[in-house]
Amino acid sequence: MKKLVLVGIGLLLFIGCKSLNPVATTSDIDTSLRTRAVQQQIEDKVLRFESLQWRGQASLEQKRKRQKVSVTLRLKQGVGIWINGSVIVPFARVFITPKQLQFYEKINRQYAKVDFIQLKKLLGARVDYEIIENIITARPLNKHSLKRAKLTFTQNSYVLSSRKRGVSLIWTYDSAFRLISQQLSDGETFVRVDYDSYQRIDNQWIPEQLNASLSGVDKTVKLRLQFKQMQLNGKFKMPFEIPKDYTKIKLH
């Protein structure tokens, strides 16, 4: 249970295998566009922000165990990701920074601090702060690889793919150049994120629902996030302090 909660919140980051219907659009794709033109459109439409806040539901599944919690998620670009989880009353809080993930839960009065090297061992897959932030905000997992990607078309989407040094990346965009899905595979890790719907705020598209899946050597974790309230570039605090009388969780 301890590890399940930690992995799940740590994966408010990553994680969806269930493929959903693409986000509906009112126009067809333009198959006359060259790769560079599509990449430029993607860059022009990428979400730009200083801060974001979501409120909604999170559902986590691992080893046939499923948990559902209400979450408030606050993000300040490049600074930190703050998550508060509750089931009727608040029971857990997470703070992810470029250096580490910190977490405490009130039921058993326990906490954990994990850097990204330790998190890789725990999940069986590489993850860092930038990856987490990019997944939450529907940005490419690796923007440098996207610039070198090859373009193909399906009936309703632009597909960009890249493979280098054993790492395969695939991005699928709709006719409005919103990210429908992205996946990464390196032989040991498989990550897929599907973006089911978006909400338009201040002329920008913000992901409203996402399904994610992370498969490592011997683990598979699935996460569904469904947000009901969003705020772009608002002012908020991200309070986080581990209570002094809490016990440190031993992670293996």
Backbone as CSV, one residue per row, in Angstrom:
resi,resn,N_x,N_y,N_z,CA_x,CA_y,CA_z,C_x,C_y,C_z
1,MET,0.824,-1.198,0.000,0.000,0.000,0.000,0.864,1.255,0.000
2,LYS,1.911,1.268,0.833,2.791,2.432,0.889,3.394,2.696,-0.469
3,LYS,3.934,1.639,-1.051,4.596,1.808,-2.339,3.585,2.180,-3.414
4,LEU,2.392,1.609,-3.326,1.365,1.913,-4.321,1.024,3.395,-4.305
5,VAL,0.834,3.952,-3.117,0.514,5.375,-3.016,1.662,6.226,-3.525
6,LEU,2.886,5.901,-3.113,4.043,6.686,-3.536,4.242,6.617,-5.035
7,VAL,4.186,5.417,-5.575,4.352,5.274,-7.019,3.256,6.026,-7.758
8,GLY,2.037,5.912,-7.259,0.928,6.570,-7.944,1.083,8.064,-7.981
9,ILE,1.425,8.657,-6.855,1.568,10.100,-6.843,2.827,10.494,-7.577
10,GLY,3.868,9.705,-7.437,5.070,9.991,-8.203,4.804,9.929,-9.680
11,LEU,3.810,9.155,-10.041,3.469,9.041,-11.454,2.417,10.038,-11.895
12,LEU,2.108,10.992,-11.104,1.273,12.087,-11.585,2.161,12.831,-12.509
13,LEU,2.747,12.186,-13.079,3.886,12.321,-13.898,3.582,11.596,-15.139
14,PHE,3.636,10.416,-15.217,3.996,9.629,-16.339,2.896,8.821,-16.896
15,ILE,2.519,8.060,-16.935,1.836,6.843,-16.978,0.712,6.736,-17.992
16,GLY,-0.712,5.192,-19.309,-1.955,4.910,-19.808,-2.045,3.974,-20.862
17,CYS,-2.401,3.046,-20.770,-2.441,2.105,-21.865,-3.773,2.151,-22.560
18,LYS,-4.837,2.444,-21.817,-6.139,2.465,-22.468,-6.160,3.554,-23.507
19,SER,-6.305,3.177,-24.737,-6.344,4.166,-25.809,-7.761,4.690,-25.954
20,LEU,-7.901,6.019,-25.932,-9.207,6.635,-26.011,-9.443,7.222,-27.386
21,ASN,-10.678,7.625,-27.639,-10.975,8.271,-28.904,-10.235,9.591,-29.004
22,PRO,-9.723,9.946,-30.184,-9.011,11.208,-30.344,-9.907,12.394,-30.013
23,VAL,-9.261,13.493,-29.606,-9.992,14.722,-29.343,-10.680,15.170,-30.621
24,ALA,-11.963,15.469,-30.534,-12.721,15.830,-31.733,-12.289,17.187,-32.273
25,THR,-12.176,17.275,-33.578,-11.870,18.542,-34.235,-12.841,18.740,-35.387
26,THR,-12.902,19.972,-35.876,-13.886,20.295,-36.905,-13.285,20.309,-38.299
27,SER,-12.007,20.044,-38.439,-11.379,20.102,-39.758,-10.472,18.902,-39.961
28,ASP,-10.189,18.606,-41.227,-9.303,17.505,-41.559,-7.855,17.971,-41.505
29,ILE,-6.960,17.016,-41.440,-5.546,17.367,-41.464,-5.145,17.785,-42.876
30,ASP,-4.052,18.494,-42.967,-3.534,18.975,-44.249,-2.334,18.118,-44.641
31,THR,-2.553,17.170,-45.534,-1.481,16.247,-45.918,-0.453,16.879,-46.850
32,SER,-0.681,18.119,-47.234,0.309,18.802,-48.075,1.427,19.433,-47.249
33,LEU,1.235,19.486,-45.933,2.241,20.106,-45.078,3.500,19.257,-45.006
34,ARG,4.638,19.915,-45.037,5.915,19.233,-44.853,6.224,19.118,-43.359
35,THR,7.211,18.280,-43.057,7.545,18.001,-41.666,7.828,19.269,-40.880
36,ARG,8.647,20.146,-41.440,9.031,21.359,-40.721,7.826,22.245,-40.438
37,ALA,6.883,22.304,-41.359,5.686,23.122,-41.156,4.831,22.578,-40.014
38,VAL,4.704,21.256,-39.944,3.951,20.635,-38.853,4.651,20.883,-37.522
39,GLN,5.967,20.703,-37.495,6.723,20.939,-36.269,6.588,22.382,-35.797
40,GLN,6.568,23.315,-36.741,6.422,24.725,-36.378,5.038,25.006,-35.807
41,GLN,4.014,24.386,-36.390,2.659,24.547,-35.865,2.561,23.999,-34.442
42,ILE,3.196,22.865,-34.215,3.202,22.268,-32.877,3.876,23.205,-31.881
43,GLU,5.020,23.750,-32.280,5.750,24.677,-31.413,4.919,25.925,-31.126
44,ASP,4.225,26.423,-32.134,3.401,27.625,-31.953,2.226,27.377,-31.010
45,LYS,1.699,26.139,-30.996,0.507,25.832,-30.203,0.834,25.252,-28.824
46,VAL,2.114,25.010,-28.521,2.463,24.398,-27.245,2.019,25.304,-26.096
47,LEU,1.607,24.699,-25.004,1.112,25.447,-23.854,2.228,26.280,-23.231
48,ARG,1.968,27.564,-23.070,2.921,28.478,-22.440,2.294,29.022,-21.160
49,PHE,3.024,28.937,-20.083,2.437,29.286,-18.790,3.536,29.561,-17.761
50,GLU,3.137,30.202,-16.688,3.984,30.355,-15.509,3.492,29.451,-14.388
51,SER,2.172,29.340,-14.285,1.596,28.487,-13.251,0.280,27.890,-13.737
52,LEU,-0.050,26.727,-13.188,-1.298,26.033,-13.522,-1.862,25.396,-12.263
53,GLN,-3.170,25.324,-12.200,-3.818,24.604,-11.109,-4.993,23.805,-11.658
54,TRP,-5.082,22.542,-11.221,-6.193,21.666,-11.591,-6.854,21.126,-10.320
55,ARG,-8.144,20.836,-10.416,-8.850,20.078,-9.379,-9.671,18.997,-10.069
56,GLY,-9.603,17.772,-9.525,-10.348,16.695,-10.157,-10.126,15.364,-9.478
57,GLN,-10.168,14.286,-10.277,-10.063,12.922,-9.772,-8.857,12.209,-10.371
58,ALA,-8.237,11.350,-9.575,-7.145,10.500,-10.047,-7.485,9.052,-9.727
59,SER,-7.247,8.173,-10.688,-7.471,6.744,-10.496,-6.189,6.009,-10.843
60,LEU,-5.680,5.229,-9.907,-4.412,4.514,-10.074,-4.637,3.015,-10.003
61,GLU,-3.994,2.285,-10.909,-4.088,0.826,-10.901,-2.699,0.214,-10.971
62,GLN,-2.399,-0.682,-10.041,-1.132,-1.404,-10.018,-1.355,-2.753,-9.345
63,LYS,-0.877,-3.813,-9.986,-1.009,-5.168,-9.448,-2.461,-5.473,-9.078
64,ARG,-3.376,-5.109,-9.975,-4.810,-5.362,-9.833,-5.432,-4.629,-8.648
65,LYS,-4.719,-3.682,-8.082,-5.265,-2.838,-7.025,-5.575,-1.473,-7.618
66,ARG,-6.730,-0.939,-7.289,-7.134,0.342,-7.855,-7.527,1.295,-6.733
67,GLN,-7.081,2.528,-6.866,-7.422,3.565,-5.905,-7.964,4.778,-6.644
68,LYS,-8.960,5.419,-6.041,-9.482,6.664,-6.592,-9.423,7.733,-5.514
69,VAL,-8.896,8.886,-5.863,-8.790,9.985,-4.917,-9.120,11.298,-5.614
70,SER,-9.551,12.269,-4.823,-9.702,13.631,-5.319,-8.355,14.329,-5.187
71,VAL,-7.979,15.094,-6.196,-6.670,15.737,-6.161,-6.773,17.218,-6.519
72,THR,-5.903,17.990,-5.886,-5.612,19.350,-6.316,-4.156,19.360,-6.732
73,LEU,-3.887,19.795,-7.936,-2.532,19.783,-8.479,-2.146,21.208,-8.866
74,ARG,-1.021,21.672,-8.314,-0.512,23.006,-8.632,0.882,22.869,-9.224
75,LEU,1.134,23.650,-10.245,2.402,23.542,-10.963,2.947,24.937,-11.255
76,LYS,4.186,25.169,-10.850,4.915,26.374,-11.247,6.067,25.928,-12.131
77,GLN,6.072,26.414,-13.347,6.996,25.895,-14.354,8.444,25.949,-13.881
78,GLY,9.098,24.783,-13.934,10.497,24.676,-13.581,10.793,24.764,-12.102
79,VAL,9.768,24.952,-11.284,9.954,25.138,-9.838,9.481,23.925,-9.054
80,GLY,8.226,23.539,-9.262,7.705,22.426,-8.494,6.286,22.049,-8.870
81,ILE,5.922,20.835,-8.476,4.575,20.304,-8.668,4.061,19.893,-7.293
82,TRP,2.964,20.485,-6.892,2.380,20.269,-5.565,1.057,19.535,-5.734
83,ILE,0.869,18.450,-4.987,-0.331,17.631,-5.130,-0.921,17.356,-3.760
84,ASN,-2.203,17.583,-3.623,-2.914,17.276,-2.391,-3.990,16.246,-2.706
85,GLY,-3.953,15.111,-2.027,-4.913,14.043,-2.258,-5.883,13.909,-1.099
86,SER,-7.151,13.634,-1.408,-8.141,13.501,-0.346,-9.213,12.494,-0.722
87,VAL,-9.732,11.830,0.301,-10.935,11.010,0.191,-11.839,11.499,1.311
88,ILE,-12.720,12.404,1.007,-13.554,13.161,1.953,-12.698,14.201,2.679
89,VAL,-11.621,13.756,3.337,-10.705,14.691,4.003,-9.306,14.493,3.423
90,PRO,-8.442,15.518,3.469,-7.073,15.379,2.954,-6.319,14.277,3.692
91,PHE,-5.591,13.446,2.933,-4.839,12.372,3.572,-3.390,12.296,3.109
92,ALA,-3.031,12.970,2.021,-1.659,12.863,1.518,-1.280,14.136,0.779
93,ARG,0.019,14.438,0.805,0.525,15.605,0.086,1.870,15.260,-0.532
94,VAL,2.086,15.779,-1.733,3.308,15.501,-2.483,3.896,16.816,-2.971
95,PHE,5.224,16.878,-2.999,5.895,18.027,-3.600,7.064,17.506,-4.427
96,ILE,6.995,17.739,-5.734,8.029,17.281,-6.662,8.805,18.497,-7.139
97,THR,10.119,18.449,-7.012,10.998,19.517,-7.484,11.980,18.926,-8.489
98,PRO,12.777,19.759,-9.154,13.778,19.210,-10.074,14.790,18.278,-9.408
99,LYS,14.857,18.283,-8.074,15.825,17.445,-7.367,15.225,16.168,-6.794
100,GLN,13.980,16.226,-6.315,13.447,15.070,-5.603,11.925,15.098,-5.522
101,LEU,11.396,13.973,-5.041,9.979,13.838,-4.746,9.839,13.649,-3.238
102,GLN,8.999,14.463,-2.608,8.715,14.329,-1.182,7.228,14.045,-0.997
103,PHE,6.938,13.268,0.024,5.570,12.788,0.191,5.308,12.489,1.659
104,TYR,4.101,12.801,2.129,3.690,12.301,3.439,2.198,11.996,3.423
105,GLU,1.825,11.028,4.257,0.414,10.649,4.353,0.007,10.633,5.825
106,LYS,-1.213,11.096,6.062,-1.660,11.370,7.420,-2.239,10.156,8.140
107,ILE,-2.694,9.167,7.390,-3.366,8.026,8.020,-2.404,7.245,8.911
108,ASN,-1.248,6.879,8.346,-0.243,6.140,9.110,0.875,7.032,9.623
109,ARG,0.768,8.349,9.354,1.744,9.335,9.825,3.155,8.965,9.353
110,GLN,3.290,8.829,8.036,4.555,8.416,7.438,4.941,9.363,6.307
111,TYR,6.230,9.335,5.950,6.708,10.200,4.871,7.828,9.517,4.102
112,ALA,8.155,10.084,2.946,9.268,9.580,2.136,9.891,10.738,1.374
113,LYS,11.188,10.635,1.161,11.926,11.547,0.288,12.703,10.689,-0.698
114,VAL,12.513,10.935,-1.980,13.122,10.093,-3.009,13.715,10.985,-4.091
115,ASP,15.010,10.806,-4.384,15.563,11.527,-5.529,15.266,10.724,-6.791
116,PHE,15.618,11.273,-7.947,15.204,10.626,-9.193,16.015,9.375,-9.518
117,ILE,17.181,9.235,-8.928,17.935,7.984,-9.072,17.212,6.870,-8.322
118,GLN,16.775,7.169,-7.094,16.017,6.191,-6.312,14.672,5.881,-6.963
119,LEU,14.044,6.906,-7.530,12.744,6.701,-8.166,12.858,5.778,-9.368
120,LYS,13.964,5.882,-10.091,14.191,4.983,-11.222,14.245,3.531,-10.747
121,LYS,14.932,3.282,-9.633,15.016,1.925,-9.093,13.644,1.439,-8.629
122,LEU,12.870,2.335,-8.054,11.555,1.968,-7.538,10.580,1.635,-8.656
123,LEU,10.600,2.455,-9.706,9.661,2.273,-10.813,10.159,1.302,-11.863
124,GLY,11.481,1.106,-11.893,12.063,0.303,-12.954,12.141,1.051,-14.262
125,ALA,12.098,2.392,-14.194,12.125,3.219,-15.398,12.694,4.592,-15.062
126,ARG,13.345,5.200,-16.048,13.932,6.522,-15.842,12.851,7.589,-15.867
127,VAL,12.962,8.519,-14.924,12.028,9.641,-14.891,12.737,10.829,-14.265
128,ASP,12.434,12.026,-14.760,12.963,13.228,-14.135,11.866,14.288,-14.089
129,TYR,12.185,15.419,-13.495,11.172,16.456,-13.300,10.608,16.963,-14.627
130,GLU,11.464,17.159,-15.606,11.012,17.689,-16.891,10.015,16.749,-17.557
131,ILE,10.265,15.444,-17.469,9.341,14.467,-18.040,7.972,14.571,-17.367
132,ILE,7.972,14.680,-16.043,6.714,14.785,-15.308,5.937,16.022,-15.745
133,GLU,6.635,17.138,-15.787,5.991,18.399,-16.157,5.460,18.357,-17.591
134,ASN,6.245,17.787,-18.491,5.821,17.707,-19.892,4.584,16.834,-20.063
135,ILE,4.516,15.741,-19.334,3.364,14.854,-19.456,2.094,15.534,-18.948
136,ILE,2.185,16.187,-17.813,1.016,16.845,-17.244,0.492,17.944,-18.157
137,THR,1.397,18.644,-18.831,1.010,19.806,-19.645,0.900,19.490,-21.129
138,ALA,0.949,18.202,-21.497,0.804,17.765,-22.897,1.885,18.353,-23.792
139,ARG,3.094,18.363,-23.291,4.249,18.757,-24.095,5.013,17.499,-24.493
140,PRO,5.798,17.562,-25.575,6.560,16.377,-25.987,7.524,15.917,-24.901
141,LEU,7.633,14.606,-24.737,8.573,14.059,-23.761,9.996,14.511,-24.043
142,ASN,10.339,14.590,-25.315,11.682,15.013,-25.716,11.551,15.921,-26.936
143,LYS,11.625,17.223,-26.709,11.399,18.170,-27.811,12.532,18.133,-28.835
144,HIS,13.737,17.740,-28.404,14.855,17.666,-29.351,14.646,16.521,-30.342
145,SER,14.137,15.400,-29.850,13.841,14.276,-30.742,12.693,14.609,-31.683
146,LEU,11.740,15.407,-31.212,10.617,15.803,-32.064,11.104,16.587,-33.279
147,LYS,12.132,17.392,-33.095,12.664,18.195,-34.204,13.317,17.327,-35.276
148,ARG,13.738,16.113,-34.908,14.386,15.204,-35.861,13.425,14.119,-36.359
149,ALA,12.174,14.203,-35.944,11.221,13.129,-36.223,10.748,13.129,-37.672
150,LYS,10.310,11.955,-38.114,9.737,11.786,-39.450,8.222,11.923,-39.371
151,LEU,7.639,12.486,-40.412,6.201,12.747,-40.441,5.460,11.746,-41.316
152,THR,4.379,11.208,-40.788,3.436,10.411,-41.571,2.026,10.893,-41.211
153,PHE,1.041,10.388,-41.950,-0.334,10.830,-41.734,-1.249,9.629,-41.526
154,THR,-2.255,9.807,-40.693,-3.392,8.897,-40.674,-4.586,9.711,-41.172
155,GLN,-5.751,9.123,-41.151,-6.923,9.828,-41.676,-7.205,11.117,-40.908
156,ASN,-6.948,11.101,-39.592,-7.324,12.246,-38.760,-6.180,12.832,-37.944
157,SER,-4.953,12.442,-38.223,-3.877,12.910,-37.356,-2.528,12.982,-38.064
158,TYR,-1.661,13.788,-37.471,-0.259,13.867,-37.870,0.534,12.981,-36.910
159,VAL,1.384,12.132,-37.441,2.180,11.230,-36.612,3.653,11.515,-36.848
160,LEU,4.364,11.822,-35.782,5.799,12.072,-35.848,6.507,10.984,-35.062
161,SER,7.542,10.411,-35.647,8.249,9.312,-34.986,9.750,9.513,-35.069
162,SER,10.429,9.054,-34.032,11.880,9.191,-33.949,12.457,7.948,-33.291
163,ARG,13.594,7.500,-33.790,14.290,6.373,-33.169,15.787,6.638,-33.219
164,LYS,16.424,6.621,-32.055,17.856,6.865,-31.979,18.418,6.167,-30.752
165,ARG,19.510,5.424,-30.975,20.201,4.728,-29.888,19.246,3.861,-29.068
166,GLY,18.368,3.169,-29.753,17.469,2.227,-29.099,16.253,2.840,-28.443
167,VAL,16.100,4.159,-28.543,14.951,4.835,-27.941,13.967,5.222,-29.037
168,SER,12.747,4.745,-28.918,11.701,5.028,-29.903,10.667,5.973,-29.295
169,LEU,10.335,7.025,-30.037,9.346,8.001,-29.597,8.317,8.215,-30.700
170,ILE,7.040,8.261,-30.328,5.965,8.503,-31.292,4.999,9.528,-30.700
171,TRP,4.695,10.560,-31.491,3.727,11.585,-31.088,2.602,11.635,-32.117
172,THR,1.381,11.754,-31.656,0.231,11.875,-32.545,-0.518,13.167,-32.222
173,TYR,-0.750,13.976,-33.264,-1.418,15.270,-33.100,-2.683,15.320,-33.952
174,ASP,-3.686,16.051,-33.464,-4.912,16.207,-34.239,-4.781,17.385,-35.203
175,SER,-5.862,17.704,-35.910,-5.801,18.754,-36.930,-5.584,20.142,-36.337
176,ALA,-5.838,20.297,-35.031,-5.585,21.572,-34.351,-4.201,21.592,-33.706
177,PHE,-3.404,20.542,-33.984,-2.039,20.400,-33.474,-2.009,20.286,-31.951
178,ARG,-3.050,19.640,-31.413,-3.068,19.271,-30.007,-2.566,17.834,-29.889
179,LEU,-1.808,17.564,-28.862,-1.237,16.238,-28.671,-2.330,15.255,-28.266
180,ILE,-2.513,14.208,-29.067,-3.482,13.154,-28.765,-2.838,12.064,-27.918
181,SER,-1.608,11.690,-28.284,-0.902,10.657,-27.528,0.589,10.790,-27.762
182,GLN,1.360,10.276,-26.811,2.796,10.165,-26.999,3.263,8.907,-26.290
183,GLN,4.256,8.262,-26.881,4.775,7.047,-26.277,6.277,6.960,-26.454
184,LEU,6.899,6.317,-25.484,8.350,6.141,-25.462,8.663,4.697,-25.130
185,SER,9.652,4.138,-25.826,10.107,2.782,-25.550,11.614,2.728,-25.718
186,ASP,12.296,2.127,-24.739,13.749,1.992,-24.849,14.227,0.558,-24.633
187,GLY,13.317,-0.396,-24.760,13.673,-1.795,-24.563,13.434,-2.273,-23.146
188,GLU,13.522,-1.371,-22.172,13.275,-1.717,-20.776,12.015,-1.039,-20.241
189,THR,11.723,0.116,-20.803,10.605,0.923,-20.330,9.669,1.253,-21.482
190,PHE,8.370,1.171,-21.210,7.379,1.611,-22.195,6.437,2.584,-21.507
191,VAL,6.325,3.772,-22.061,5.448,4.803,-21.519,4.482,5.237,-22.607
192,ARG,3.211,5.333,-22.277,2.217,5.867,-23.208,1.274,6.783,-22.447
193,VAL,1.002,7.935,-23.030,0.049,8.878,-22.452,-0.951,9.267,-23.523
194,ASP,-2.236,9.130,-23.220,-3.312,9.516,-24.131,-4.056,10.709,-23.542
195,TYR,-4.226,11.737,-24.347,-4.930,12.946,-23.919,-6.336,12.919,-24.516
196,ASP,-7.306,12.692,-23.655,-8.674,12.448,-24.114,-9.435,13.727,-24.424
197,SER,-9.191,14.779,-23.666,-9.903,16.029,-23.922,-9.102,17.220,-23.414
198,TYR,-9.443,18.373,-23.959,-8.782,19.630,-23.605,-9.825,20.678,-23.263
199,GLN,-9.383,21.691,-22.530,-10.218,22.852,-22.257,-9.466,24.096,-22.718
200,ARG,-10.182,25.002,-23.362,-9.558,26.216,-23.890,-9.672,27.352,-22.872
201,ILE,-8.532,27.874,-22.452,-8.477,28.980,-21.502,-7.492,30.013,-22.028
202,ASP,-7.945,31.249,-22.152,-7.092,32.344,-22.642,-6.399,31.965,-23.957
203,ASN,-7.178,31.366,-24.853,-6.690,30.991,-26.185,-5.582,29.937,-26.156
204,GLN,-5.537,29.160,-25.081,-4.585,28.053,-25.004,-5.337,26.775,-24.630
205,TRP,-4.846,25.650,-25.154,-5.458,24.356,-24.864,-4.743,23.706,-23.686
206,ILE,-5.522,23.384,-22.652,-4.979,22.755,-21.448,-5.582,21.363,-21.322
207,PRO,-4.756,20.322,-21.107,-5.301,18.962,-21.005,-6.268,18.828,-19.839
208,GLU,-7.402,18.209,-20.132,-8.476,18.052,-19.155,-8.587,16.611,-18.665
209,GLN,-8.278,15.658,-19.544,-8.279,14.239,-19.177,-7.067,13.574,-19.805
210,LEU,-6.397,12.743,-19.024,-5.305,11.956,-19.596,-5.280,10.579,-18.963
211,ASN,-4.870,9.609,-19.770,-4.632,8.247,-19.314,-3.177,7.932,-19.586
212,ALA,-2.509,7.340,-18.617,-1.089,7.081,-18.784,-0.748,5.690,-18.290
213,SER,0.313,5.134,-18.853,0.760,3.800,-18.469,2.270,3.746,-18.501
214,LEU,2.828,3.161,-17.476,4.271,2.943,-17.398,4.522,1.469,-17.163
215,SER,5.272,0.851,-18.053,5.643,-0.553,-17.903,7.151,-0.649,-17.823
216,GLY,7.643,-1.242,-16.734,9.063,-1.472,-16.570,9.383,-2.936,-16.752
217,VAL,10.486,-3.360,-16.169,10.918,-4.748,-16.315,9.880,-5.705,-15.746
218,ASP,9.348,-5.403,-14.566,8.385,-6.313,-13.945,7.196,-5.577,-13.334
219,LYS,6.964,-4.335,-13.765,5.881,-3.547,-13.184,5.083,-2.850,-14.281
220,THR,3.792,-2.718,-14.052,2.949,-1.886,-14.907,2.050,-1.054,-14.006
221,VAL,2.049,0.246,-14.243,1.228,1.164,-13.466,0.385,1.975,-14.434
222,LYS,-0.910,2.108,-14.122,-1.814,2.881,-14.972,-2.446,4.002,-14.153
223,LEU,-2.588,5.139,-14.784,-3.140,6.299,-14.110,-4.125,7.020,-15.016
224,ARG,-5.241,7.445,-14.441,-6.211,8.272,-15.165,-6.431,9.550,-14.364
225,LEU,-6.263,10.679,-15.019,-6.521,11.976,-14.406,-7.681,12.643,-15.133
226,GLN,-8.638,13.113,-14.375,-9.788,13.803,-14.950,-10.024,15.073,-14.140
227,PHE,-9.772,16.220,-14.784,-9.856,17.489,-14.082,-11.172,18.196,-14.385
228,LYS,-11.735,18.840,-13.358,-13.009,19.543,-13.504,-12.840,21.056,-13.438
229,GLN,-11.824,21.506,-12.735,-11.568,22.936,-12.614,-10.114,23.218,-12.958
230,MET,-9.875,24.289,-13.707,-8.518,24.653,-14.107,-8.317,26.150,-13.957
231,GLN,-7.082,26.522,-13.663,-6.718,27.932,-13.567,-5.353,28.121,-14.201
232,LEU,-5.250,29.074,-15.117,-4.002,29.346,-15.824,-3.392,30.642,-15.312
233,ASN,-2.111,30.554,-14.914,-1.326,31.717,-14.475,-1.949,32.460,-13.301
234,GLY,-2.581,31.708,-12.406,-3.099,32.302,-11.176,-2.021,32.333,-10.101
235,LYS,-2.310,33.027,-9.022,-1.372,33.093,-7.902,-1.814,32.113,-6.827
236,PHE,-0.889,31.298,-6.363,-1.189,30.346,-5.304,0.097,29.959,-4.589
237,LYS,-0.057,29.350,-3.438,1.082,28.866,-2.661,1.147,27.352,-2.765
238,MET,2.322,26.799,-2.491,2.515,25.348,-2.496,3.130,24.945,-1.158
239,PRO,2.345,25.030,-0.069,2.897,24.743,1.262,3.243,23.270,1.427
240,PHE,4.435,23.014,1.931,4.821,21.624,2.160,5.830,21.565,3.297
241,GLU,5.460,20.856,4.339,6.359,20.633,5.473,6.015,19.296,6.100
242,ILE,6.988,18.404,6.161,6.764,17.085,6.748,6.678,17.230,8.265
243,PRO,5.598,16.772,8.877,5.479,16.856,10.340,6.635,16.139,11.039
244,LYS,7.092,16.702,12.131,8.285,16.191,12.809,8.090,14.802,13.409
245,ASP,6.879,14.457,13.793,6.662,13.172,14.465,6.293,12.046,13.499
246,TYR,6.432,12.274,12.173,6.121,11.233,11.199,7.304,10.289,11.024
247,THR,7.003,9.034,10.662,8.027,8.000,10.480,8.394,7.876,9.009
248,LYS,9.675,7.730,8.737,10.137,7.605,7.357,9.809,6.221,6.801
249,ILE,9.270,6.178,5.598,8.942,4.915,4.941,10.206,4.309,4.350
250,LYS,10.399,3.023,4.555,11.519,2.312,3.940,11.065,1.742,2.605
251,LEU,11.686,2.199,1.545,11.308,1.770,0.204,12.319,0.781,-0.335
252,HIS,11.819,-0.226,-1.034,12.700,-1.271,-1.580,12.444,-1.429,-3.066
